[in-house]
Amino acid sequence: MYRPLVTRRRAYEVLATNLHRLTFEQNLTLEEVARRAGISLEQLEAICSGEVDPDLDLVDLIAKAVGVTASELLAEPDYN
């Protein structure tokens, strides 16, 4: 039986954690990230909270808005 490596909920947690870290490091607001990605702030907040299931194209737009790849945005943080 197929079991995902990461649950959907964990993927949203990782995306939100990485996005908040990147916005902090770059002194960006979520409003600025949303504007750069061409989406609404409400949509970005819904993605981060797991209310909306983004497709990879949308994840890629958000990643580009903060200067990383989609893979980097979805990668588990390295706490070492």
Sine and cosine of phi, psi and omega as CSV:
sin_phi,cos_phi,sin_psi,cos_psi,sin_omega,cos_omega
0.00,0.00,0.67,-0.74,0.00,-1.00
-0.96,0.27,0.77,-0.64,0.11,-0.99
-0.80,-0.61,0.80,-0.60,0.00,-1.00
-0.90,0.43,0.53,-0.85,0.05,-1.00
-0.91,0.42,-0.55,0.84,-0.04,-1.00
-0.72,-0.70,0.66,-0.75,0.07,-1.00
-0.96,0.30,0.36,-0.93,0.03,-1.00
-0.86,0.51,-0.68,0.73,0.00,-1.00
-0.87,0.50,-0.68,0.74,0.00,-1.00
-0.91,0.41,-0.60,0.80,0.02,-1.00
-0.88,0.48,-0.66,0.75,0.05,-1.00
-0.91,0.41,-0.64,0.77,0.02,-1.00
-0.89,0.46,-0.68,0.73,0.01,-1.00
-0.91,0.42,-0.72,0.69,0.02,-1.00
-0.85,0.53,-0.74,0.67,-0.02,-1.00
-0.90,0.44,-0.69,0.73,0.01,-1.00
-0.87,0.49,-0.75,0.66,0.00,-1.00
-0.91,0.41,-0.64,0.76,0.00,-1.00
-0.90,0.44,-0.69,0.73,0.01,-1.00
-0.92,0.40,-0.61,0.79,0.06,-1.00
-0.90,0.44,-0.72,0.70,-0.03,-1.00
-0.92,0.40,-0.64,0.77,0.02,-1.00
-0.92,0.40,-0.60,0.80,0.05,-1.00
-0.90,0.43,-0.75,0.66,-0.02,-1.00
-0.87,0.49,-0.55,0.84,-0.05,-1.00
-0.99,-0.16,0.08,1.00,-0.01,-1.00
0.81,0.58,0.73,0.68,0.02,-1.00
-0.94,-0.34,0.45,-0.89,0.15,-0.99
-0.99,-0.11,0.32,-0.95,0.09,-1.00
-0.89,0.45,-0.51,0.86,0.06,-1.00
-0.88,0.48,-0.67,0.75,0.01,-1.00
-0.92,0.38,-0.66,0.75,0.03,-1.00
-0.88,0.47,-0.71,0.70,0.02,-1.00
-0.86,0.50,-0.70,0.71,0.02,-1.00
-0.87,0.50,-0.72,0.69,0.01,-1.00
-0.89,0.46,-0.58,0.82,-0.02,-1.00
-0.99,0.15,-0.22,0.98,0.00,-1.00
0.98,0.22,0.48,0.88,0.04,-1.00
-0.80,-0.60,0.19,-0.98,0.02,-1.00
-0.99,0.15,0.41,-0.91,0.08,-1.00
-0.86,0.51,-0.65,0.76,0.00,-1.00
-0.87,0.49,-0.65,0.76,0.02,-1.00
-0.92,0.40,-0.67,0.74,0.02,-1.00
-0.89,0.45,-0.70,0.71,0.02,-1.00
-0.90,0.44,-0.61,0.79,0.02,-1.00
-0.92,0.40,-0.58,0.81,0.05,-1.00
-0.91,0.41,-0.73,0.68,-0.03,-1.00
-0.90,0.43,-0.51,0.86,-0.02,-1.00
-1.00,0.04,-0.13,0.99,0.00,-1.00
1.00,0.06,0.14,0.99,0.01,-1.00
-0.97,0.24,-0.43,0.90,-0.03,-1.00
-0.84,-0.54,0.68,-0.73,0.01,-1.00
-0.99,-0.12,0.99,-0.15,-0.07,-1.00
-0.97,0.24,0.54,-0.84,0.14,-0.99
-0.99,0.12,0.15,-0.99,-0.07,-1.00
-0.91,0.42,-0.49,0.87,0.05,-1.00
-0.89,0.45,-0.64,0.77,0.02,-1.00
-0.94,0.35,-0.66,0.76,0.08,-1.00
-0.87,0.49,-0.64,0.77,0.02,-1.00
-0.89,0.45,-0.65,0.76,0.05,-1.00
-0.88,0.47,-0.68,0.73,0.01,-1.00
-0.91,0.41,-0.69,0.73,0.01,-1.00
-0.87,0.50,-0.73,0.68,0.01,-1.00
-0.88,0.47,-0.54,0.84,0.01,-1.00
-0.90,0.43,-0.41,0.91,0.04,-1.00
-0.92,-0.39,0.20,0.98,0.15,-0.99
0.98,0.21,0.48,0.88,0.06,-1.00
-0.75,-0.66,0.09,-1.00,0.09,-1.00
-1.00,0.04,0.27,-0.96,0.06,-1.00
-0.87,0.48,-0.61,0.79,0.03,-1.00
-0.88,0.48,-0.66,0.75,0.02,-1.00
-0.92,0.38,-0.62,0.78,-0.01,-1.00
-0.92,0.40,-0.52,0.86,-0.04,-1.00
-0.99,-0.12,0.04,1.00,-0.04,-1.00
-0.98,0.20,0.63,-0.78,0.08,-1.00
-0.84,0.54,0.72,-0.70,0.03,-1.00
-0.89,0.45,0.57,-0.82,0.07,-1.00
-0.99,-0.15,0.95,-0.30,-0.07,-1.00
-1.00,0.02,0.14,0.99,0.02,-1.00
-0.99,0.10,0.00,0.00,0.00,0.00
